[in-house]
């Protein structure tokens, strides 16, 4: 029978991280070690247990039958350990530890960046491990404590906490573009303009949503540029290449400075809020509730929640 010591526990954590991430490289990034160190740990673990736990190819890593059974048994145990450590927050003045969050670029820019100075001033013992990407993410499978997404895209089995009220989406263009090509007067006019076509996380094209209520429409706009994130779309608009569709809050400074103008203001749309979401109310990770409260206190959130 295998004995459990400090090395074995560390190696089991390595094993669980590899199984969850399905990648030595991603597991190494999460644990902040080299892939060779992970390989070394796994060789020693399999040698001690006398069982092969992982099948590794050049493209993927999958557990063997024995490995899958072990991972299933260990998952509850590691969850219990995590919860026990999290409960220690009740006995210290401030939360401590690492909080892993996955957020889209707009949320990182509009919510997180303004809030972080105040957050870390209050909670200096917390470490925020932030991944910024717009693709849909299974936060449980990929080892995140929580994520931020627009309300309509949060999985239904998650606890979801609104960080803002509804968010206004607008069409914008540079004065130079509008002077050269004219200002659209109706949504149908957009079909004769250059527009930035936005790609979603599943690589499908996002249709611009315009108008509220009975006159709400979705347009598959034409354009010379496709982009999978807001920054490129906004830059294309600023440079006079095309019109773009984005959060009004994202281009607030550009609108104020005159670099961009709102087109078809009467057809703007109030869309879903940003939500923080996570798997369970039973035991939230250290610092998550404090981060939520900090984000909700930001000007964007305060104004939108009224």
C-alpha positions as YAML, in Angstrom:
chain: A
units: angstrom
residues:
- id: 1
  name: UNK
  ca: [0.00, 0.00, 0.00]
- id: 2
  name: UNK
  ca: [1.37, 3.39, -0.97]
- id: 3
  name: UNK
  ca: [2.13, 5.77, 1.91]
- id: 4
  name: UNK
  ca: [1.12, 9.44, 1.82]
- id: 5
  name: UNK
  ca: [3.85, 11.94, 2.53]
- id: 6
  name: UNK
  ca: [4.54, 15.55, 1.53]
- id: 7
  name: UNK
  ca: [6.10, 14.52, -1.79]
- id: 8
  name: UNK
  ca: [3.21, 12.22, -2.65]
- id: 9
  name: UNK
  ca: [0.65, 14.94, -1.94]
- id: 10
  name: UNK
  ca: [2.54, 17.39, -4.17]
- id: 11
  name: UNK
  ca: [2.78, 14.81, -6.96]
- id: 12
  name: UNK
  ca: [-0.94, 14.03, -6.67]
- id: 13
  name: UNK
  ca: [-1.66, 17.73, -7.07]
- id: 14
  name: UNK
  ca: [0.51, 17.74, -10.19]
- id: 15
  name: UNK
  ca: [-1.41, 14.74, -11.51]
- id: 16
  name: UNK
  ca: [-4.81, 16.39, -10.88]
- id: 17
  name: UNK
  ca: [-3.69, 19.60, -12.57]
- id: 18
  name: UNK
  ca: [-2.54, 17.70, -15.67]
- id: 19
  name: UNK
  ca: [-5.81, 15.75, -15.82]
- id: 20
  name: UNK
  ca: [-7.85, 18.95, -15.50]
- id: 21
  name: UNK
  ca: [-5.86, 20.89, -18.08]
- id: 22
  name: UNK
  ca: [-5.26, 17.93, -20.47]
- id: 23
  name: UNK
  ca: [-1.86, 19.48, -21.19]
- id: 24
  name: UNK
  ca: [1.58, 19.34, -19.57]
- id: 25
  name: UNK
  ca: [2.35, 22.83, -20.85]
- id: 26
  name: UNK
  ca: [-0.82, 24.42, -19.47]
- id: 27
  name: UNK
  ca: [-0.43, 22.55, -16.18]
- id: 28
  name: UNK
  ca: [3.17, 23.77, -15.93]
- id: 29
  name: UNK
  ca: [2.01, 27.36, -16.52]
- id: 30
  name: UNK
  ca: [-0.63, 27.03, -13.81]
- id: 31
  name: UNK
  ca: [1.81, 25.54, -11.28]
- id: 32
  name: UNK
  ca: [4.64, 27.87, -12.35]
- id: 33
  name: UNK
  ca: [7.12, 25.06, -12.99]
- id: 34
  name: UNK
  ca: [8.75, 23.55, -16.09]
- id: 35
  name: UNK
  ca: [7.20, 20.74, -18.12]
- id: 36
  name: UNK
  ca: [10.26, 18.63, -17.42]
- id: 37
  name: UNK
  ca: [9.61, 19.03, -13.68]
- id: 38
  name: UNK
  ca: [6.06, 17.79, -14.20]
- id: 39
  name: UNK
  ca: [7.28, 14.81, -16.21]
- id: 40
  name: UNK
  ca: [9.75, 14.00, -13.41]
- id: 41
  name: UNK
  ca: [6.97, 14.17, -10.79]
- id: 42
  name: UNK
  ca: [4.68, 11.93, -12.81]
- id: 43
  name: UNK
  ca: [7.39, 9.31, -13.40]
- id: 44
  name: UNK
  ca: [8.08, 9.13, -9.67]
- id: 45
  name: UNK
  ca: [4.38, 8.99, -8.79]
- id: 46
  name: UNK
  ca: [3.68, 6.17, -11.26]
- id: 47
  name: UNK
  ca: [6.76, 4.30, -10.03]
- id: 48
  name: UNK
  ca: [5.67, 4.58, -6.39]
- id: 49
  name: UNK
  ca: [2.11, 3.51, -7.15]
- id: 50
  name: UNK
  ca: [3.12, 0.84, -9.63]
- id: 51
  name: UNK
  ca: [0.37, 1.93, -12.04]
- id: 52
  name: UNK
  ca: [0.43, 3.94, -15.28]
- id: 53
  name: UNK
  ca: [-1.79, 6.99, -14.78]
- id: 54
  name: UNK
  ca: [-1.46, 9.00, -18.01]
- id: 55
  name: UNK
  ca: [-1.29, 8.31, -21.72]
- id: 56
  name: UNK
  ca: [0.72, 11.09, -23.34]
- id: 57
  name: UNK
  ca: [1.05, 11.77, -27.08]
- id: 58
  name: UNK
  ca: [2.53, 14.69, -28.98]
- id: 59
  name: UNK
  ca: [-0.94, 16.30, -29.11]
- id: 60
  name: UNK
  ca: [-2.81, 15.32, -25.97]
- id: 61
  name: UNK
  ca: [-2.71, 13.91, -22.46]
- id: 62
  name: UNK
  ca: [-5.49, 11.62, -21.22]
- id: 63
  name: UNK
  ca: [-5.73, 9.55, -18.05]
- id: 64
  name: UNK
  ca: [-5.65, 5.77, -18.25]
- id: 65
  name: UNK
  ca: [-8.55, 3.85, -16.74]
- id: 66
  name: UNK
  ca: [-6.63, 3.68, -13.49]
- id: 67
  name: UNK
  ca: [-5.75, 7.37, -13.75]
- id: 68
  name: UNK
  ca: [-9.37, 8.38, -14.37]
- id: 69
  name: UNK
  ca: [-10.51, 6.36, -11.36]
- id: 70
  name: UNK
  ca: [-7.84, 7.92, -9.17]
- id: 71
  name: UNK
  ca: [-8.69, 11.45, -10.36]
- id: 72
  name: UNK
  ca: [-12.37, 10.92, -9.59]
- id: 73
  name: UNK
  ca: [-11.55, 9.74, -6.07]
- id: 74
  name: UNK
  ca: [-9.06, 12.56, -5.44]
- id: 75
  name: UNK
  ca: [-11.31, 15.36, -6.66]
- id: 76
  name: UNK
  ca: [-13.52, 15.33, -3.57]
- id: 77
  name: UNK
  ca: [-10.49, 15.08, -1.29]
- id: 78
  name: UNK
  ca: [-8.77, 18.08, -2.83]
- id: 79
  name: UNK
  ca: [-12.02, 20.03, -2.69]
- id: 80
  name: UNK
  ca: [-12.24, 19.28, 1.02]
- id: 81
  name: UNK
  ca: [-8.65, 20.49, 1.52]
- id: 82
  name: UNK
  ca: [-9.38, 23.69, -0.44]
- id: 83
  name: UNK
  ca: [-12.48, 24.39, 1.63]
- id: 84
  name: UNK
  ca: [-10.62, 23.72, 4.88]
- id: 85
  name: UNK
  ca: [-7.89, 26.18, 3.90]
- id: 86
  name: UNK
  ca: [-10.48, 28.71, 2.78]
- id: 87
  name: UNK
  ca: [-12.21, 28.48, 6.18]
- id: 88
  name: UNK
  ca: [-9.03, 29.83, 7.79]
- id: 89
  name: UNK
  ca: [-10.01, 33.25, 6.41]
- id: 90
  name: UNK
  ca: [-12.46, 33.47, 9.30]
- id: 91
  name: UNK
  ca: [-9.48, 33.51, 11.67]
- id: 92
  name: UNK
  ca: [-7.33, 36.10, 9.92]
- id: 93
  name: UNK
  ca: [-7.87, 39.77, 9.34]
- id: 94
  name: UNK
  ca: [-7.78, 39.66, 5.56]
- id: 95
  name: UNK
  ca: [-8.06, 36.91, 2.92]
- id: 96
  name: UNK
  ca: [-4.87, 35.46, 1.46]
- id: 97
  name: UNK
  ca: [-3.92, 33.14, -1.38]
- id: 98
  name: UNK
  ca: [-4.18, 33.02, -5.15]
- id: 99
  name: UNK
  ca: [-7.38, 33.80, -7.04]
- id: 100
  name: UNK
  ca: [-7.56, 32.58, -10.66]
- id: 101
  name: UNK
  ca: [-9.98, 34.59, -12.85]
- id: 102
  name: UNK
  ca: [-10.82, 34.39, -16.57]
- id: 103
  name: UNK
  ca: [-12.26, 37.58, -18.09]
- id: 104
  name: UNK
  ca: [-13.01, 39.08, -21.52]
- id: 105
  name: UNK
  ca: [-10.94, 42.03, -22.71]
- id: 106
  name: UNK
  ca: [-13.69, 44.61, -22.28]
- id: 107
  name: UNK
  ca: [-14.23, 43.59, -18.64]
- id: 108
  name: UNK
  ca: [-10.48, 43.65, -17.98]
- id: 109
  name: UNK
  ca: [-10.24, 47.19, -19.33]
- id: 110
  name: UNK
  ca: [-13.49, 48.66, -17.98]
- id: 111
  name: UNK
  ca: [-13.88, 46.88, -14.64]
- id: 112
  name: UNK
  ca: [-10.69, 45.23, -13.43]
- id: 113
  name: UNK
  ca: [-8.02, 47.77, -14.36]
- id: 114
  name: UNK
  ca: [-9.67, 50.71, -12.52]
- id: 115
  name: UNK
  ca: [-10.48, 48.57, -9.46]
- id: 116
  name: UNK
  ca: [-7.16, 46.79, -8.90]
- id: 117
  name: UNK
  ca: [-5.22, 49.61, -7.17]
- id: 118
  name: UNK
  ca: [-7.89, 49.92, -4.48]
- id: 119
  name: UNK
  ca: [-8.30, 46.14, -4.26]
- id: 120
  name: UNK
  ca: [-4.62, 45.42, -3.63]
- id: 121
  name: UNK
  ca: [-4.32, 48.36, -1.25]
- id: 122
  name: UNK
  ca: [-6.93, 46.63, 0.91]
- id: 123
  name: UNK
  ca: [-5.93, 42.99, 0.35]
- id: 124
  name: UNK
  ca: [-2.17, 42.89, -0.02]
- id: 125
  name: UNK
  ca: [-1.96, 39.16, 0.82]
- id: 126
  name: UNK
  ca: [-4.00, 38.14, -2.22]
- id: 127
  name: UNK
  ca: [-2.49, 37.22, -5.59]
- id: 128
  name: UNK
  ca: [-4.67, 37.60, -8.68]
- id: 129
  name: UNK
  ca: [-3.88, 35.20, -11.53]
- id: 130
  name: UNK
  ca: [-5.68, 36.83, -14.45]
- id: 131
  name: UNK
  ca: [-6.30, 35.35, -17.90]
- id: 132
  name: UNK
  ca: [-7.80, 37.74, -20.46]
- id: 133
  name: UNK
  ca: [-9.53, 36.13, -23.45]
- id: 134
  name: UNK
  ca: [-12.87, 36.37, -25.24]
- id: 135
  name: UNK
  ca: [-13.43, 32.68, -26.02]
- id: 136
  name: UNK
  ca: [-16.01, 30.65, -24.03]
- id: 137
  name: UNK
  ca: [-14.26, 28.93, -21.13]
- id: 138
  name: UNK
  ca: [-15.20, 26.02, -18.86]
- id: 139
  name: UNK
  ca: [-13.76, 27.56, -15.71]
- id: 140
  name: UNK
  ca: [-14.04, 24.32, -13.73]
- id: 141
  name: UNK
  ca: [-12.29, 22.15, -16.32]
- id: 142
  name: UNK
  ca: [-9.55, 24.74, -16.86]
- id: 143
  name: UNK
  ca: [-8.87, 25.35, -13.19]
- id: 144
  name: UNK
  ca: [-10.24, 28.86, -12.66]
- id: 145
  name: UNK
  ca: [-11.91, 29.99, -9.46]
- id: 146
  name: UNK
  ca: [-14.29, 32.32, -11.28]
- id: 147
  name: UNK
  ca: [-14.92, 34.16, -14.52]
- id: 148
  name: UNK
  ca: [-16.55, 37.30, -15.85]
- id: 149
  name: UNK
  ca: [-18.86, 37.21, -18.85]
- id: 150
  name: UNK
  ca: [-21.93, 38.94, -20.25]
- id: 151
  name: UNK
  ca: [-25.10, 37.70, -18.56]
- id: 152
  name: UNK
  ca: [-26.47, 35.81, -21.53]
- id: 153
  name: UNK
  ca: [-23.34, 33.67, -21.87]
- id: 154
  name: UNK
  ca: [-22.96, 32.48, -18.26]
- id: 155
  name: UNK
  ca: [-23.61, 28.70, -17.88]
- id: 156
  name: UNK
  ca: [-26.90, 28.05, -16.07]
- id: 157
  name: UNK
  ca: [-25.34, 25.76, -13.45]
- id: 158
  name: UNK
  ca: [-23.10, 28.55, -12.13]
- id: 159
  name: UNK
  ca: [-23.65, 31.06, -9.36]
- id: 160
  name: UNK
  ca: [-23.84, 34.43, -11.15]
- id: 161
  name: UNK
  ca: [-23.49, 37.85, -9.51]
- id: 162
  name: UNK
  ca: [-24.16, 41.01, -11.55]
- id: 163
  name: UNK
  ca: [-21.28, 43.49, -11.54]
- id: 164
  name: UNK
  ca: [-23.06, 46.19, -13.58]
- id: 165
  name: UNK
  ca: [-26.48, 47.07, -14.83]
- id: 166
  name: UNK
  ca: [-27.36, 46.74, -18.51]
- id: 167
  name: UNK
  ca: [-24.68, 48.00, -20.88]
- id: 168
  name: UNK
  ca: [-25.27, 50.28, -23.86]
- id: 169
  name: UNK
  ca: [-24.05, 49.11, -27.28]
- id: 170
  name: UNK
  ca: [-23.56, 51.67, -30.07]
- id: 171
  name: UNK
  ca: [-22.30, 52.02, -33.64]
- id: 172
  name: UNK
  ca: [-19.36, 54.43, -33.92]
- id: 173
  name: UNK
  ca: [-17.30, 55.94, -36.70]
- id: 174
  name: UNK
  ca: [-14.55, 58.52, -37.19]
- id: 175
  name: UNK
  ca: [-15.50, 62.01, -38.44]
- id: 176
  name: UNK
  ca: [-13.21, 61.45, -41.44]
- id: 177
  name: UNK
  ca: [-15.06, 58.28, -42.42]
- id: 178
  name: UNK
  ca: [-18.47, 59.93, -42.05]
- id: 179
  name: UNK
  ca: [-17.37, 62.98, -44.06]
- id: 180
  name: UNK
  ca: [-16.13, 60.77, -46.88]
- id: 181
  name: UNK
  ca: [-18.84, 58.10, -47.03]
- id: 182
  name: UNK
  ca: [-21.82, 59.79, -45.42]
- id: 183
  name: UNK
  ca: [-23.70, 59.16, -42.18]
- id: 184
  name: UNK
  ca: [-26.12, 56.20, -42.10]
- id: 185
  name: UNK
  ca: [-29.68, 57.30, -41.37]
- id: 186
  name: UNK
  ca: [-31.26, 53.86, -40.92]
- id: 187
  name: UNK
  ca: [-29.92, 50.39, -40.02]
- id: 188
  name: UNK
  ca: [-30.45, 49.32, -43.63]
- id: 189
  name: UNK
  ca: [-27.89, 51.97, -44.69]
- id: 190
  name: UNK
  ca: [-25.20, 49.98, -42.85]
- id: 191
  name: UNK
  ca: [-25.45, 47.31, -45.54]
- id: 192
  name: UNK
  ca: [-23.84, 49.82, -47.92]
- id: 193
  name: UNK
  ca: [-21.01, 50.80, -45.56]
- id: 194
  name: UNK
  ca: [-17.70, 49.30, -44.47]
- id: 195
  name: UNK
  ca: [-18.17, 47.70, -41.05]
- id: 196
  name: UNK
  ca: [-15.97, 45.68, -38.73]
- id: 197
  name: UNK
  ca: [-17.36, 42.15, -38.57]
- id: 198
  name: UNK
  ca: [-16.90, 40.67, -35.09]
- id: 199
  name: UNK
  ca: [-16.07, 36.98, -34.59]
- id: 200
  name: UNK
  ca: [-17.35, 35.22, -31.49]
- id: 201
  name: UNK
  ca: [-15.44, 32.67, -29.44]
- id: 202
  name: UNK
  ca: [-16.79, 29.80, -31.55]
- id: 203
  name: UNK
  ca: [-15.55, 31.65, -34.67]
- id: 204
  name: UNK
  ca: [-19.07, 32.51, -35.85]
- id: 205
  name: UNK
  ca: [-19.86, 36.07, -36.99]
- id: 206
  name: UNK
  ca: [-21.71, 38.29, -34.54]
- id: 207
  name: UNK
  ca: [-24.76, 40.06, -35.96]
- id: 208
  name: UNK
  ca: [-25.11, 43.68, -34.88]
- id: 209
  name: UNK
  ca: [-28.14, 44.10, -32.61]
- id: 210
  name: UNK
  ca: [-29.95, 47.39, -33.18]
- id: 211
  name: UNK
  ca: [-33.13, 48.86, -31.75]
- id: 212
  name: UNK
  ca: [-35.30, 47.88, -28.82]
- id: 213
  name: UNK
  ca: [-38.66, 46.17, -28.52]
- id: 214
  name: UNK
  ca: [-40.76, 45.64, -31.62]
- id: 215
  name: UNK
  ca: [-38.26, 47.29, -33.96]
- id: 216
  name: UNK
  ca: [-35.24, 45.29, -32.74]
- id: 217
  name: UNK
  ca: [-33.24, 43.80, -35.61]
- id: 218
  name: UNK
  ca: [-30.02, 41.87, -36.16]
- id: 219
  name: UNK
  ca: [-27.77, 42.75, -39.09]
- id: 220
  name: UNK
  ca: [-25.03, 40.66, -40.68]
- id: 221
  name: UNK
  ca: [-23.08, 43.71, -41.77]
- id: 222
  name: UNK
  ca: [-20.56, 43.76, -44.63]
- id: 223
  name: UNK
  ca: [-17.00, 44.92, -44.22]
- id: 224
  name: UNK
  ca: [-13.34, 44.58, -45.15]
- id: 225
  name: UNK
  ca: [-12.20, 43.61, -41.64]
- id: 226
  name: UNK
  ca: [-13.10, 40.81, -39.24]
- id: 227
  name: UNK
  ca: [-11.83, 40.88, -35.67]
- id: 228
  name: UNK
  ca: [-12.18, 38.66, -32.60]
- id: 229
  name: UNK
  ca: [-11.64, 41.41, -30.01]
- id: 230
  name: UNK
  ca: [-12.70, 44.98, -29.39]
- id: 231
  name: UNK
  ca: [-9.31, 46.69, -29.51]
- id: 232
  name: UNK
  ca: [-8.75, 45.99, -33.20]
- id: 233
  name: UNK
  ca: [-12.32, 46.95, -34.05]
- id: 234
  name: UNK
  ca: [-12.07, 50.29, -32.25]
- id: 235
  name: UNK
  ca: [-8.71, 51.08, -33.87]
- id: 236
  name: UNK
  ca: [-10.19, 50.36, -37.30]
- id: 237
  name: UNK
  ca: [-12.95, 52.86, -36.57]
- id: 238
  name: UNK
  ca: [-10.54, 55.51, -35.23]
- id: 239
  name: UNK
  ca: [-8.39, 55.18, -38.35]
- id: 240
  name: UNK
  ca: [-11.41, 55.75, -40.58]
- id: 241
  name: UNK
  ca: [-11.36, 52.28, -42.12]
- id: 242
  name: UNK
  ca: [-14.84, 51.20, -41.06]
- id: 243
  name: UNK
  ca: [-17.72, 51.65, -38.64]
- id: 244
  name: UNK
  ca: [-17.71, 49.42, -35.57]
- id: 245
  name: UNK
  ca: [-20.14, 48.17, -32.94]
- id: 246
  name: UNK
  ca: [-19.05, 48.20, -29.29]
- id: 247
  name: UNK
  ca: [-19.85, 49.14, -25.73]
- id: 248
  name: UNK
  ca: [-20.33, 52.87, -25.34]
- id: 249
  name: UNK
  ca: [-18.26, 52.70, -22.15]
- id: 250
  name: UNK
  ca: [-15.36, 51.23, -24.12]
- id: 251
  name: UNK
  ca: [-15.09, 54.32, -26.36]
- id: 252
  name: UNK
  ca: [-16.08, 56.95, -23.83]
- id: 253
  name: UNK
  ca: [-12.75, 58.81, -24.09]
- id: 254
  name: UNK
  ca: [-12.69, 58.60, -27.89]
- id: 255
  name: UNK
  ca: [-16.22, 60.03, -28.06]
- id: 256
  name: UNK
  ca: [-15.34, 62.83, -25.65]
- id: 257
  name: UNK
  ca: [-12.20, 63.76, -27.60]
- id: 258
  name: UNK
  ca: [-13.97, 63.69, -30.97]
- id: 259
  name: UNK
  ca: [-11.97, 60.78, -32.39]
- id: 260
  name: UNK
  ca: [-15.25, 58.88, -32.78]
- id: 261
  name: UNK
  ca: [-18.93, 59.76, -33.10]
- id: 262
  name: UNK
  ca: [-22.02, 57.68, -32.36]
- id: 263
  name: UNK
  ca: [-23.89, 56.67, -35.49]
- id: 264
  name: UNK
  ca: [-27.63, 55.88, -35.36]
- id: 265
  name: UNK
  ca: [-27.95, 56.87, -31.68]
- id: 266
  name: UNK
  ca: [-31.69, 56.12, -31.68]
- id: 267
  name: UNK
  ca: [-30.86, 52.50, -32.53]
- id: 268
  name: UNK
  ca: [-28.49, 51.87, -29.62]
- id: 269
  name: UNK
  ca: [-29.23, 48.80, -27.48]
- id: 270
  name: UNK
  ca: [-29.11, 48.08, -23.76]
- id: 271
  name: UNK
  ca: [-27.46, 44.67, -23.49]
- id: 272
  name: UNK
  ca: [-26.74, 42.15, -20.72]
- id: 273
  name: UNK
  ca: [-24.62, 43.21, -17.73]
- id: 274
  name: UNK
  ca: [-21.22, 41.83, -16.82]
- id: 275
  name: UNK
  ca: [-21.51, 38.98, -14.31]
- id: 276
  name: UNK
  ca: [-18.98, 37.31, -12.05]
- id: 277
  name: UNK
  ca: [-19.69, 33.57, -12.02]
- id: 278
  name: UNK
  ca: [-18.30, 30.63, -10.07]
- id: 279
  name: UNK
  ca: [-19.26, 27.02, -9.31]
- id: 280
  name: UNK
  ca: [-20.65, 26.96, -5.75]
- id: 281
  name: UNK
  ca: [-21.88, 29.07, -2.86]
- id: 282
  name: UNK
  ca: [-20.69, 26.46, -0.37]
- id: 283
  name: UNK
  ca: [-17.18, 27.85, -0.15]
- id: 284
  name: UNK
  ca: [-16.08, 30.76, -2.30]
- id: 285
  name: UNK
  ca: [-12.33, 31.08, -2.88]
- id: 286
  name: UNK
  ca: [-10.45, 33.51, -0.61]
- id: 287
  name: UNK
  ca: [-10.83, 37.05, -1.85]
- id: 288
  name: UNK
  ca: [-13.55, 36.43, -4.44]
- id: 289
  name: UNK
  ca: [-16.33, 38.12, -2.49]
- id: 290
  name: UNK
  ca: [-14.04, 41.07, -1.77]
- id: 291
  name: UNK
  ca: [-13.17, 41.37, -5.47]
- id: 292
  name: UNK
  ca: [-16.85, 41.31, -6.42]
- id: 293
  name: UNK
  ca: [-17.61, 44.09, -3.93]
- id: 294
  name: UNK
  ca: [-14.67, 46.13, -5.23]
- id: 295
  name: UNK
  ca: [-15.78, 45.77, -8.87]
- id: 296
  name: UNK
  ca: [-19.36, 46.71, -8.05]
- id: 297
  name: UNK
  ca: [-18.12, 49.91, -6.42]
- id: 298
  name: UNK
  ca: [-16.43, 51.15, -9.60]
- id: 299
  name: UNK
  ca: [-18.02, 54.16, -11.42]
- id: 300
  name: UNK
  ca: [-19.05, 52.04, -14.44]
- id: 301
  name: UNK
  ca: [-20.87, 49.63, -12.11]
- id: 302
  name: UNK
  ca: [-22.38, 52.26, -9.85]
- id: 303
  name: UNK
  ca: [-23.81, 54.25, -12.72]
- id: 304
  name: UNK
  ca: [-25.11, 51.19, -14.56]
- id: 305
  name: UNK
  ca: [-26.71, 49.60, -11.50]
- id: 306
  name: UNK
  ca: [-28.87, 52.66, -10.75]
...
